[in-house]
Amino acid sequence: MKIRRILATAVAAAVTTPVVLLAAAPAFADTKPGTTAEARNKKPTLDELRLAVTKAQAVYDAAVVADSDAQRAMDEFDKPTNPLAVTLAAAKKASAEAAAAKVLADEALTKAKDAQAKLPADAPQADKDAAQKAVDDAQKAADEAKTTADTKAAAYTAADKAFDDAGVALSRKINEAQKAKAAALKALDAAKKELADAQEEPGEDDCDFDKNFVTTLTGPTKVTAGTSGIFNLRVTNKNKAGGLTFDEVGGWADAFSLDDGQDKYLRVDWSTVNSPKWQPVDEEEGFSSLSAVKPGGSFDFKLKVTVDAKAKAADAVVAGGGGYQNKDGACGFTDEGAYAEFTVVKPAKPAPGKDTDKGNGNTTEQGGSSKTPVTTGGTTGSTGGTLAKTGAGSSTMPLGIAGGAAVVLGAGAMVLVRRRKAGADA
């Protein structure tokens, strides 16, 4: 099937994208294909080129945020309230005061010595002793003033160096961020041009994004480490009555920590009303159902996100997308990824004599229709439509949801860039 041909590339990119977004390093701006003979001779499909544009856009968006963060950091650095500037000003003032005190102490020592020198040879011994004590006291004060002045001068020098070093580091960071942004924009423009050129070439029709195929996702806001949370991935046919029916629908989903972009401690399983047993999300084929979805109808996939007991408390996200394929060859993908943010929390210590709650509830192994409001791109929407069931079991003709993987990229980019921007504006 055409939809299956681009599966490997799409899924591989969707798996690695969360890390790409969090790192936002210049290296990721290079989206050129490999240089092996096989890579040079292989002509990418339209779906692969669309996926490359999605990935390049995500990297560019992250680079824009990184550049903005660096510029904002420099603006804060230039303010007199900057801690390093405050320390430098205080050190400069202390050094100047200590230097002035040293001058006064040296002058006092000179006067004491002059007074001692003016005493006549036959002056009373008491006068001579008093003059010597005055010189000794003045010498001690001058020595202490010098030590203090030297110490304060060294502190001022150190503070000045720390301030300069920080300024240079920020300048370098801005320069690197601007280079990364420029490289990412260049890669994005190249990816868009390659896609545009390919679309102008004659050839087979490829599956495309379909605005009438909508994917939405909802679920709990908290999942305790060591337990599971049940999320609902709904696909909806927005065609009007008499329009296109989706013969086979499917999806793809992944969950990852917003701390580091990793899914090490998060596992996603799926089930439907026709396939009630929990199954792991296949990294190559996603998941699918033979249930047809008529215009105005919808179909639900249940997603069970299991959090390992070793997972640390952190914000996380589960993102998903989907596609359809009809018996006549028509196919398409959702053009907007869906995601649901949640927080991984550590289990509370049980009170003496009390039983502990060992789950998040709602662990029924079944998909289907839902009455729960759903979310797309973080906004509340309507469940809309009804479930259209054929009574068929698991799909016997595997559906490779490459488009689903592509929109997971978009959803991951959306949530990470939005959260970075929100943090920067806080």
Secondary structure, DSSP 4 states (H G I P E B T S, - for coil): -HHHHTHHHHHHHHHHHHHHHHH--GGGG--PPP-SHHHHHPPPPHHHHHHHHHHHHHHHHHHHHHHHHHHHHHHHHTSTTSHHHHHHHHHHHHHHHHHHHHHHHHHHHHHHHHHHHHS-TT--HHHHHHHHHHHHHHHHHHHHHHHHHHHHHHHHHHHHHHHHHHHHHHHHHHHHHHHHHHHHHHHHHHHHHHHHHHHHS------EEETTEEEEEE--SEEETTSEEEEEEEEEE-PPTTS--BSEEEEEEEEEETTTS--TTEEEEEE-SSS-S-EEPBTTTBEEE---B-TT-EEEEEEEEEEPTTPPSEEEEEEEEEEEE-TTS-EEEESS-EEEEEEEEPPPPPPTT-PPP---S---S------S--EETTEE----S-B------B-SS----HHHHHHHHHHHHHHHHHHHHHHHH-
